[in-house]
Amino acid sequence: MRFATQAIHIGQAPDPTTGATVPPIYVTSTYTQAAPGEHKGYEYSRTQNPTRQGLEACLAALEGGAGCAAFASGLAAENAVFTALLRPGDSVVAYGDLYGGTYRLLERVFRPWGLATRYATDTSPAALAELVDATTRMVWLETPTNPLLRLLDIAGIAAAVRDEARSLAPHRAPLAPGLPDVVVVVDNTFATPALQRPLALGADLVLHSTTKYLGGHSDVIGGAVVAAAPAVLEPIRFFQNAAGGVPGPFDCFLVHRGIKTLAVRMRQHCENALRIAQWAAGRTEFERVVYPGLPTHPDHALAARQMCGGGGMVTVVLRGGLAAARRFMSRTRLFACAESLGGVESLVNHPASMTHASVPRDVRERIGLTDGLVRLSVGIEDADDLVADLEQALQGT
Ligand SMILES: *Cc1c(COP(=O)(O)O)cnc(C)c1O
């Protein structure tokens, strides 16, 4: 099956007892056993739930992975990855322009726990490999990055950090049998498997906030981890059952239902975002327009190689700084001023004061996240209406 077919059919077999074309939502905490230990493979819903398993099977197929573990949020999924695969004394290497919540989790929860993260300021494979030392067991990549939409070369970075790790600690025992020396994780929330398949490019794990494009309708919080190999998934699955953080069946249903239209939604997100980026590039009120699908983007060639579409996010920097950004954002009507992204409805966000407020100012400025920067999550409304909305919002900036 190809992508759009998998999205609709995997984990969605008709209900065998009634023939219901859409399988029921299994709202149950437990399962009745014929005699102690005599059951149909289901004992308790933290451990197994058919609605969750359907979603996990579908996500694993879409990313081309060996398996998937779903969580109650993207950050719960991240927590599972760090806790299940790392130990105090280990270190992580990441590129500095990260989702704010990931940065907060690494700095405020895991650094005190004993896990240090070093952040690269340059996107090149050599810059990330240079930060690898004998304690490094994970590389965390977000591409496109948020909100500056830089691209990281997944295949190039995976190869460079693995070479570096091997040369530093050739005899280091892995934490669990079959785990790679350095686990390469890609947060694929922005691109989705419709536009980018990190496991095929050499990543070991893909992380998702299913809250965003996968759910796609701004009505559910969820997360998931997809692993290339069973050995990498196994400790995360163990953690999922041992520590919880699992999504409920209704949430799994909503995400799975959203995924059915992912292929067609992503095409429209890309088309609308390119249209808005091209319009914005012609307006003098913007000092900068960032979109991977524009030939002026610094990583345009890598985007063409690594992704099949520029995505639905457009970042603009207003010449008038903070005051202009605030005026612009309070005037949009279709673009709702809100955190989050990836829904069918367009949203506008001010990272410096909203999603990235937990990132210290000096770090923000070093990576170019200035006060005039505004992030657009371009929805799938009519593009003419979206352009008209932004045009009227620019008046008075
Ligand atoms: C939203 C987001 C997360 C966190 O996911 P939640 O579902 O909000 O917990 C992680 N990474 C990226 C890139 C995100 O956009």
Ligand as a Chemical Component Dictionary entry (heavy atoms), coordinates in Angstrom:
data_LIG
# 
_chem_comp.id                   LIG 
_chem_comp.type                 NON-POLYMER 
_chem_comp.pdbx_formal_charge   0 
_chem_comp.three_letter_code    LIG 
# 
loop_
_chem_comp_atom.comp_id 
_chem_comp_atom.atom_id 
_chem_comp_atom.alt_atom_id 
_chem_comp_atom.type_symbol 
_chem_comp_atom.charge 
_chem_comp_atom.model_Cartn_x 
_chem_comp_atom.model_Cartn_y 
_chem_comp_atom.model_Cartn_z 
_chem_comp_atom.pdbx_ordinal 
LIG C1 C1 C 0 3.942 20.919 20.087 1  
LIG C2 C2 C 0 5.264 20.327 19.865 2  
LIG C3 C3 C 0 5.823 19.423 20.780 3  
LIG C4 C4 C 0 5.143 19.065 22.084 4  
LIG O1 O1 O 0 3.963 18.366 21.906 5  
LIG P1 P1 P 0 2.693 18.461 22.882 6  
LIG O2 O2 O 0 1.713 17.589 22.207 7  
LIG O3 O3 O 0 2.290 19.896 22.972 8  
LIG O4 O4 O 0 3.139 17.941 24.211 9  
LIG C5 C5 C 0 7.051 18.877 20.469 10 
LIG N1 N1 N 0 7.719 19.215 19.339 11 
LIG C6 C6 C 0 7.213 20.082 18.450 12 
LIG C7 C7 C 0 7.991 20.410 17.222 13 
LIG C8 C8 C 0 5.985 20.670 18.676 14 
LIG O5 O5 O 0 5.504 21.553 17.792 15 
# 
loop_
_chem_comp_bond.comp_id 
_chem_comp_bond.atom_id_1 
_chem_comp_bond.atom_id_2 
_chem_comp_bond.value_order 
_chem_comp_bond.pdbx_ordinal 
LIG C1 C2 SING 1  
LIG C2 C3 SING 2  
LIG C2 C8 DOUB 3  
LIG C3 C4 SING 4  
LIG C3 C5 DOUB 5  
LIG C4 O1 SING 6  
LIG O1 P1 SING 7  
LIG P1 O2 DOUB 8  
LIG P1 O3 SING 9  
LIG P1 O4 SING 10 
LIG C5 N1 SING 11 
LIG N1 C6 DOUB 12 
LIG C6 C7 SING 13 
LIG C6 C8 SING 14 
LIG C8 O5 SING 15 
# 
